[in-house]
Amino acid sequence: MIIKEWNKTDPINGVDADEYFNSLPFMKNSKIIILFIDQSNNVTSIQDVEIIRKSYGIEVDKTPIEVGELYLQKVEESNKLVQEQQNLGKQV
């Protein structure tokens, strides 16, 4: 997974930046937006750095890329917990 800070002008998966902001106007006010890009060079997630910081208690001194990396770690941890709980439910 590649994490990249978005310049708010480049298209995302072929969608013009203006179209993107028209569909999600609240993101227009985001100071820093990061993109999560898969091995096929497709953007799979678009996130506001400040929302991630506040939601996951990530320190302000972290760069946007570091915030993205920590976010991915936390999502992975959460997914593992969910999987473990689902597996426990199957055993009962």
Backbone hydrogen bonds in HBPLUS format (Angstrom, degrees):
<---DONOR---> <-ACCEPTOR-->    atom                        ^
c    i                          cat <-CA-CA->   ^        H-A-AA   ^      H-
h    n   atom  resd res      DA  || num        DHA   H-A  angle D-A-AA Bond
n    s   type  num  typ     dist DA aas  dist angle  dist       angle   num
A0002-ILE N   A0037-ILE O   2.84 MM  35  4.95 173.1  1.84 151.3 153.3     1
A0037-ILE N   A0002-ILE O   2.76 MM  35  4.95 169.0  1.77 152.0 155.8     2
A0004-LYS N   A0035-LEU O   2.97 MM  31  5.19 158.6  2.01 146.4 152.8     3
A0035-LEU N   A0004-LYS O   2.71 MM  31  5.19 165.0  1.74 156.7 161.6     4
A0006-TRP N   A0033-ILE O   2.81 MM  27  5.58 174.7  1.81 156.9 158.8     5
A0012-ILE N   A0015-VAL O   2.86 MM   3  5.10 154.3  1.93 143.3 145.2     6
A0015-VAL N   A0012-ILE O   2.85 MM   3  5.10 164.3  1.87 115.5 120.5     7
A0019-GLU N   A0016-ASP O   3.04 MM   3  5.25 116.7  2.46 102.0 117.2     8
A0020-TYR N   A0016-ASP O   2.96 MM   4  6.31 157.2  2.02 154.3 161.6     9
A0021-PHE N   A0017-ALA O   2.95 MM   4  6.26 165.3  1.97 156.1 158.5    10
A0022-ASN N   A0018-ASP O   2.91 MM   4  6.11 144.2  2.04 142.7 153.1    11
A0023-SER N   A0019-GLU O   3.03 MM   4  6.32 144.6  2.16 145.9 154.4    12
A0023-SER N   A0020-TYR O   3.09 MM   3  5.29 125.5  2.40  98.6 112.3    13
A0024-LEU N   A0020-TYR O   2.97 MM   4  6.24 140.9  2.13 146.3 158.3    14
A0027-MET N   A0024-LEU O   3.06 MM   3  5.89 155.1  2.12 125.2 131.3    15
A0028-LYS N   A0025-PRO O   3.04 MM   3  5.43 152.0  2.12 110.2 118.6    16
A0030-SER N   A0027-MET O   2.99 MM   3  5.14 159.6  2.04 107.9 114.5    17
A0049-VAL N   A0032-ILE O   3.02 MM  17  5.71 167.2  2.03 153.3 157.5    18
A0034-ILE N   A0047-GLN O   2.85 MM  13  5.43 163.0  1.88 160.2 164.3    19
A0047-GLN N   A0034-ILE O   2.98 MM  13  5.43 168.6  1.99 158.0 161.8    20
A0036-PHE N   A0045-SER O   2.92 MM   9  5.11 155.7  1.98 154.3 153.8    21
A0044-THR N   A0036-PHE O   2.73 MM   8  5.70 160.2  1.77 163.7 170.9    22
A0038-ASP N   A0042-ASN O   2.90 MM   4  5.51 161.2  1.93 154.9 153.6    23
A0041-ASN N   A0038-ASP O   2.95 MM   3  5.32 155.7  2.01 118.2 121.3    24
A0052-ILE N   A0048-ASP O   3.13 MM   4  6.46 160.3  2.17 154.9 160.5    25
A0053-ARG N   A0049-VAL O   2.90 MM   4  6.17 164.8  1.92 153.8 158.1    26
A0054-LYS N   A0050-GLU O   2.98 MM   4  6.15 167.6  1.99 150.0 152.8    27
A0055-SER N   A0051-ILE O   2.85 MM   4  5.89 162.4  1.88 150.1 155.9    28
A0056-TYR N   A0052-ILE O   2.97 MM   4  5.91 158.0  2.02 154.6 158.4    29
A0057-GLY N   A0053-ARG O   2.85 MM   4  5.43 112.6  2.31 138.1 150.0    30
A0058-ILE N   A0053-ARG O   2.98 MM   5  4.53 143.2  2.12 125.7 133.5    31
A0062-LYS N   A0059-GLU O   3.41 MM   3  5.94 168.5  2.42 112.5 115.4    32
A0067-VAL N   A0063-THR O   2.87 MM   4  6.16 156.6  1.92 157.3 164.5    33
A0068-GLY N   A0064-PRO O   2.97 MM   4  6.22 155.1  2.03 143.3 149.9    34
A0069-GLU N   A0065-ILE O   2.92 MM   4  6.25 153.6  1.99 148.9 156.0    35
A0070-LEU N   A0066-GLU O   2.93 MM   4  6.16 164.1  1.95 152.8 156.5    36
A0071-TYR N   A0067-VAL O   2.85 MM   4  6.02 152.7  1.92 147.7 156.1    37
A0072-LEU N   A0068-GLY O   2.96 MM   4  6.22 160.0  2.00 148.7 153.1    38
A0073-GLN N   A0069-GLU O   3.04 MM   4  6.34 154.3  2.11 145.6 152.7    39
A0074-LYS N   A0070-LEU O   2.94 MM   4  6.20 159.6  1.98 150.3 155.4    40
A0075-VAL N   A0071-TYR O   2.88 MM   4  6.13 157.7  1.93 155.2 161.5    41
A0076-GLU N   A0072-LEU O   2.91 MM   4  6.05 158.9  1.96 146.6 152.7    42
A0077-GLU N   A0073-GLN O   2.90 MM   4  6.15 158.5  1.94 149.2 155.0    43
A0078-SER N   A0074-LYS O   2.95 MM   4  6.11 158.5  2.00 144.1 150.1    44
A0079-ASN N   A0075-VAL O   2.84 MM   4  6.09 158.0  1.89 150.1 156.3    45
A0080-LYS N   A0076-GLU O   2.95 MM   4  6.20 151.1  2.03 147.9 155.4    46
A0081-LEU N   A0077-GLU O   3.03 MM   4  6.33 157.3  2.09 148.5 154.2    47
A0082-VAL N   A0078-SER O   3.01 MM   4  6.29 160.7  2.05 152.0 157.0    48
A0083-GLN N   A0079-ASN O   2.95 MM   4  6.15 160.5  1.99 145.6 151.1    49
A0084-GLU N   A0080-LYS O   2.84 MM   4  6.09 158.9  1.88 151.8 157.6    50
A0085-GLN N   A0081-LEU O   2.93 MM   4  6.17 158.1  1.98 149.9 155.7    51
A0086-GLN N   A0082-VAL O   2.90 MM   4  6.14 154.0  1.96 150.0 157.7    52
A0087-ASN N   A0083-GLN O   2.87 MM   4  6.11 154.9  1.94 148.4 155.4    53
A0088-LEU N   A0084-GLU O   2.93 MM   4  6.18 152.9  2.01 146.3 153.5    54
A0089-GLY N   A0085-GLN O   3.02 MM   4  6.22 153.4  2.09 143.6 150.5    55
A0090-LYS N   A0086-GLN O   3.11 MM   4  6.42 140.6  2.27 142.0 152.0    56
A0091-GLN N   A0087-ASN O   3.24 MM   4  6.50 136.0  2.44 139.4 150.3    57
A0091-GLN N   A0088-LEU O   3.13 MM   3  5.18 131.7  2.37  96.7 109.6    58
